[in-house]
Amino acid sequence: MTEHFGGHEAWAAALRAHGRRVTKQRLAVLAAVEHHPHSPAESILAAARTELPELTAQSVYVVLGDLTDLHMLRRFEPPHSPALYETRVGDNHHHAICISCGRVEDVECAVGHAPCLTPHWDENAKPMTIQIADVMYQGICQDCQQSQQLPSERPSQNREIGEK
């Protein structure tokens, strides 16, 4: 089941349920992550400062770490990118990342034959029961595909042999 809260009252109740005090810093960070999913800490700081201008970077990092440990936020680390945060927790969704523009999209559970999702244990391993498979798809989004020239449209590809 996906846990997705929303609004200060719902976030306040969730914080209390996890034994945390409801602070304006925590609420500002939660609201920023909810309104800007898949964002790095610096972007979360900038967004949270619109609600709480005096918020410090250190406070944001502490809150992000604490809320991630409580499973109120999910942290994931795409290649060549700082860690990203989202409020969608409690399910086994995955992410697709455009290697051109960096856009991140949620992807529901993988379907079809996926031998990579079923671990192969060698004879020395101590197998475990897998509960979550964290899959990260990488590709080029439709917007980037449309904005890029296809190889057949590039002038250098249409030259006759011998032309310079």
C-alpha positions as CSV (number, residue, x, y, z in Angstrom):
1,M,0.0,0.0,0.0
2,T,1.3,3.4,-0.9
3,E,1.4,5.9,1.9
4,H,0.9,9.4,0.5
5,F,-0.1,12.1,3.0
6,G,-0.8,15.7,2.1
7,G,-1.4,18.9,3.8
8,H,0.0,20.2,7.1
9,E,-2.7,18.4,9.2
10,A,-2.0,15.0,7.7
11,W,1.7,15.5,8.0
12,A,1.3,16.7,11.6
13,A,-0.6,13.5,12.4
14,A,2.0,11.3,10.7
15,L,4.8,13.0,12.7
16,R,3.0,12.5,16.0
17,A,2.3,8.8,15.0
18,H,6.1,8.4,14.6
19,G,6.8,10.0,17.9
20,R,8.1,13.3,16.5
21,R,7.2,16.8,17.5
22,V,5.5,18.8,14.9
23,T,7.8,21.6,13.9
24,K,7.5,24.3,11.3
25,Q,10.8,23.0,9.8
26,R,9.5,19.5,9.4
27,L,6.3,20.7,7.9
28,A,8.0,23.0,5.5
29,V,10.4,20.2,4.3
30,L,7.5,17.7,3.9
31,A,5.4,20.2,2.0
32,A,8.4,21.1,-0.3
33,V,9.1,17.4,-1.0
34,E,5.4,16.7,-1.6
35,H,5.1,19.6,-4.1
36,H,8.5,18.9,-5.8
37,P,8.9,15.1,-5.8
38,H,12.2,13.7,-7.0
39,S,14.1,16.7,-5.8
40,P,17.6,17.0,-4.3
41,A,18.2,18.6,-0.9
42,E,19.2,22.0,-2.4
43,S,15.9,22.3,-4.3
44,I,14.0,21.2,-1.3
45,L,15.7,23.9,0.8
46,A,14.8,26.6,-1.8
47,A,11.2,25.4,-2.0
48,A,10.9,25.2,1.8
49,R,12.3,28.7,2.2
50,T,9.3,30.1,0.4
51,E,7.3,29.0,3.4
52,L,10.0,29.4,6.0
53,P,12.7,32.0,4.9
54,E,14.9,31.5,7.9
55,L,15.3,27.7,7.3
56,T,19.0,26.6,7.2
57,A,20.6,24.0,5.0
58,Q,21.7,22.1,8.0
59,S,18.1,21.9,9.3
60,V,16.9,20.6,5.9
61,Y,19.6,17.8,5.9
62,V,18.7,16.8,9.4
63,V,15.0,16.7,8.7
64,L,15.5,14.8,5.4
65,G,17.7,12.2,7.2
66,D,15.3,11.8,10.1
67,L,12.1,11.5,7.9
68,T,13.9,9.1,5.6
69,D,14.8,6.9,8.6
70,L,11.2,7.0,9.7
71,H,10.1,6.0,6.2
72,M,8.0,9.1,5.8
73,L,10.3,10.1,2.9
74,R,12.0,7.9,0.3
75,R,15.6,8.7,-0.8
76,F,17.0,7.3,-4.0
77,E,20.3,7.9,-5.7
78,P,20.3,8.0,-9.5
79,P,23.8,7.7,-11.2
80,H,25.6,11.0,-11.6
81,S,23.1,12.8,-9.4
82,P,22.7,13.9,-5.8
83,A,20.2,11.9,-3.8
84,L,16.6,12.7,-4.6
85,Y,13.6,12.6,-2.2
86,E,9.9,11.9,-2.5
87,T,6.9,11.4,-0.3
88,R,5.7,8.3,-2.0
89,V,6.7,5.5,0.4
90,G,5.4,2.1,1.3
91,D,5.2,0.6,-2.1
92,N,7.6,-1.0,-4.5
93,H,7.5,1.5,-7.4
94,H,10.6,2.2,-9.5
95,H,12.0,5.2,-11.4
96,A,12.8,6.0,-15.0
97,I,15.4,8.7,-15.5
98,C,16.1,10.6,-18.7
99,I,19.9,10.5,-19.3
100,S,19.6,13.7,-21.4
101,C,17.6,16.1,-19.2
102,G,17.4,14.3,-15.9
103,R,13.6,14.1,-15.6
104,V,12.4,11.4,-13.3
105,E,9.1,9.5,-13.6
106,D,7.6,7.0,-11.3
107,V,7.1,3.5,-12.8
108,E,4.8,1.0,-11.2
109,C,6.1,-2.4,-10.5
110,A,8.0,-4.1,-13.3
111,V,6.1,-6.7,-15.3
112,G,6.9,-9.4,-17.8
113,H,9.9,-11.7,-17.7
114,A,12.4,-10.1,-15.4
115,P,15.1,-12.6,-14.4
116,C,17.1,-9.7,-13.0
117,L,14.4,-9.3,-10.4
118,T,14.8,-12.9,-9.1
119,P,18.2,-13.1,-7.6
120,H,20.5,-16.0,-8.5
121,W,22.2,-17.3,-5.4
122,D,25.6,-19.0,-5.8
123,E,26.5,-22.0,-3.6
124,N,28.3,-19.8,-1.0
125,A,25.4,-17.4,-0.6
126,K,22.9,-17.4,2.3
127,P,19.7,-16.7,0.4
128,M,17.1,-14.4,1.8
129,T,13.5,-13.6,1.1
130,I,13.4,-10.6,-1.2
131,Q,10.8,-8.0,-0.2
132,I,11.8,-5.0,-2.4
133,A,13.5,-4.8,-5.8
134,D,14.8,-1.3,-6.5
135,V,14.9,-0.9,-10.3
136,M,16.1,2.2,-12.0
137,Y,15.4,2.6,-15.7
138,Q,17.5,4.9,-17.7
139,G,16.7,6.2,-21.2
140,I,15.7,9.3,-23.1
141,C,12.3,10.9,-22.5
142,Q,10.0,11.7,-25.4
143,D,10.6,15.4,-25.1
144,C,14.4,15.0,-25.5
145,Q,13.9,12.5,-28.3
146,Q,11.7,15.0,-30.2
147,S,14.2,17.9,-29.7
148,Q,17.2,15.9,-30.9
149,Q,17.9,15.5,-34.6
150,L,17.8,12.0,-35.8
151,P,21.0,10.8,-37.5
152,S,19.4,10.8,-41.0
153,E,18.5,14.5,-40.5
154,R,22.0,15.7,-39.7
155,P,23.7,17.4,-42.7
156,S,27.0,15.6,-42.0
157,Q,25.2,12.3,-42.5
158,N,23.8,13.3,-45.9
159,R,27.1,14.2,-47.5
160,E,28.2,12.4,-50.5
161,I,31.4,10.3,-50.1
162,G,34.3,12.6,-51.0
163,E,32.7,15.8,-49.9
164,K,34.3,17.8,-47.2
